[in-house]
Amino acid sequence: MNVKNIKVIIRRSFLFIITLVISTSCSTKNEQKEEEEANSELPNIVVILADDLGFGEIQHLNPTRGKIPTPSLDAIARSGMVFTDAHGTSSVCTPSRYSLMTGRYHWRTRLQKGVLKGGESLIDADKLTLAKMLKKQGYHTAMFGKWHLGIIVNGQHRVVSNMPIGSKVEKGPIDRGGFDEFHGFHHSGSMSTWIDNNEVTENVPPIDMLPRLTEKTVEFIAGRKNNKKPFFLYIPWNSPHSPVVPSVEWQGKSGLNAHADFVMQTDNSYGKVIQALKDNGLYENTLVIVSSDNGTSGPTSKISELNEMGHFPSAHYRGAKFDIWDGGHRVPFFASWPKQINAGSTHKGIVCFTDVMGTLADITNYQLSAQEGVDSQSFMKAFYGGKTNRNDVIHHSVQGYFAYRKDNWKMAAVPGSGGWTAPKTNKEEANKADNPIKNYQLYNMALDESEQKNLAEQYPEKVIEMRKELADIIRKGSSSKGKQGTNDAPVIIEKWGSHAVLINDEFSKELEE
């Protein structure tokens, strides 16, 4: 082969390689463009959760019996849809957060009363979460705030304030929650321990926590301005939960007490998030869901003092945080999405925290399996004025007592509040009841939203019917059509005398008539 032929071969090979590179580059760019176009159709999603903010704390929901100004939350309510019958799955913190993240009732896990302080995560390694689901759909996922679903720091199961800087975090928001990034703390008892992703990086005074979370959230939103990849942002505030520590500039602003001041500051933080979305051109195609994990805490808010001044944190609903009555778990719930949801709209149907998973799956075209979101029912149709499928919901108090709501009937399988509000549940007295029906409560919520007239003895057959339905839902391991699930541990639905009923997948004792 002569030199001339070699040169021709080299030239042709070079041209082939250049063509291949250009073709591959164009193909890659086209794929990237297609991905960006697909992503551009998906909304950003922001879920903001207050801590212990009762239904009646917000002026828009409680104009005559509420005295705390909440202009930012009022504006969010007016900008989209108000859900007037929305519920956390529990009247306390950890359980409701678990149900929000997984689309599953918390009492199907080992945690059947109270809250976590630390230790093994309540979320199993293989359990689908909102963040894991949305990552599969192309979202960047971030969390700023309070986790409270179990965490291990430096191998310790008990997480406290001021953990050593550099401490390593396991089984928390990153590896169990599925978030790409996490900035915040575990729970109120360890609030000063600031964690970035999987490491303790600072010790922050509790009074600085809400301003810090707000600032970092606003910075995150600004950083997404020119990024085509959609994001899921979960913001569980530390407020107005105890420690009740409004910043100096907010102290005394309400004219009521420190809790009311803290509510005002929390409202302001909501407003700053919305403003950041607007400032960075992200507002129109961002779905914002705002709510609270449970009702207002009576002790830390000094609820009797507030009532005397004309402010009722639960509005006209009975009870507060910890209780089985609606004041414990009926929560503010707004959805704003300017591109899709009509401003000033209302949905009066029942909604549960578990339903957020099914709703976001529908919005992002994720196909939940039969084992995912086993207690979730999408409310996406409500955004467009349609009817949703949910007509029942299960409530749970801090002490582990159940209530079952179906349509307008609510049956509570406990005498008293099941929590901290008087009359408290007295097991000894309940055991002495000459008629088991006296250990139950039955209300017609269409006529008696304040749960003042107990109809259990008047309609005992309704109590029996509803407690059997409750037992069936617990036994089944799922409550949504087409779903299959199991409970992680036995579940007790009644806890006095011979009427205690233990339910799991292998064993159930029929309720005594």
Secondary structure by P-SEA (a helix, b strand, c coil): ccaaaaaaaaaaaaaaaaaaaaaaaaaaaaaaaaaaaaaaabbbbbbbbbccccccccccccccccccccaaaaaaaaabbbbccccccccccaaaaaaaaccccccccccccccccccccccccccccaaaaaaaaccbbbbcccccccccccccccccccccccbbbccccccccccccccccccccccccccccccccccccccaaaaaaaaaaaaaaaaaccccbbbbbbbbcccccccccccccccccccccaaaaaaaaaaaaaaaaaaaaaaacccccbbbbbbccccccccccaaaaaaaaccccccccccccccccccccbbbbbbbbcccccccccccccccccaaaaaaaaaacccccccccccbbbcccccccccccccbbbbbcccbbbbbbcccbbbbccccccccccccccaaaaaacccccccbbbbccccccccccccccccaaaaaaaaaaaaaaaaaccccccbbbbbcccccccccccccccccccccccccc
